[in-house]
């Protein structure tokens, strides 16, 4: 389940990067004053989307829960900063992060026993 969660997060992150770039391109084409804030927040969503891909890759072979927790936090922050379309796919990445973290917890419990 850990590998599955990491792969789900990676795929969702890759889709979100494409969506975030499209949002920034189309949002930057309009010359409104209020869009500067939207663009700045969009860049934050794009940054955290890249982090979701990185942490999803690391979660496949991770032994500590911290990678899964960082994946979950990155997905939440990308959903908040990225907008509606990004948030829809970040829910999928969040589910992948939870799946990866649950499996890591079970592995730690088995080692202790």
N, C-alpha and C positions, 0 to 999 in steps of 0.2 A: 504494500500500500504506500510505502514511502516513495518508491520509484514512480508510481502512478501519480501521486500528488505533485512531485517535482515536474513531471512531464506535462501535466495539466497546467501548472503555473507557467511553465515556459511557453506553451502554445498560446495561452491567454495573454501573456505579456507581449509576445510577438504580434498578435492581432491588435493589441492596444497601441503599440508603437505606430503601426500604420494608421490607425484611427486618429491618434494624437497629432501625427504629422499632417493629416488631411484637415483636421480642425484648425491647426495653426496656419496652414496655407490659406484656407478659405476665410478664416477669421482675420488674417492679416491683410486680405485684399480689400476690406472695407475700411474706410478712413473715418472712423468715429473716435471720439475722445475716450469713451468708456471702454473701448476694446483694448487699450493698453494694459489695463488690469487683467482682462480676460486672457490676453496673450502671456502675461507674466505668470499667471496661475497655470496656464496651459503648459508652459515650459517646466514647471514643477511637476505636473502630472506626467510629462514625458520622461523626466529624470527618474521618477519613482517607478515608471513602467520598465525602464532599463534595469533598475535594481531588482524588479520582480523576475526578470529573465535570469539575471545573475544568481539570485538566491534560489530560484527554481532549479538551476543547473547544479548548484552546490548541495541542494537538499536531496538529490538523488543518492549521493554516497555519504551524506553527513552522518556523524555519530552523536552529535550534540543537538539538543533542542533549540539552541540559540539561532541556528540558521532558519528553522521553521518559524520561529517567533519573528525574526527579521523579515521573512517573506510575508507573513501576515501583516505586519506593520507597514511594509512597503505597499502592499495591495490596498490597505485602508487609506493611506495617504494619497496614493494615485487616484483612488476613487473620489476622494474629497476634492483634490486639485484638478482633476482631468475633465470633469463635466459628465453629462449624462451617458454618452456613448461609451466613454472610458469606464464609467462606474459599472455598467452592465457586465462588461467582460472582467472587471476586477473582482466581481463577486465570484466568478469561476476560479480566478487565481486564489482568492481567499479560501475557497473550498479545498483547492489543491494544497495550500499551506497548512490547513487544519489536518488534512489527511496525512501529510508528511510528518507533522509534529506528533500526531497520535502514535504513529508507528515508531518514531524515535523514543517515545516514552515507554512503549512496550519493550523495546530492546534494552533500555537501561534497567527496567525492572527484572528482566530475565538474567542480566549479568549479575545483579545483586543477589539473586537467589542461588 
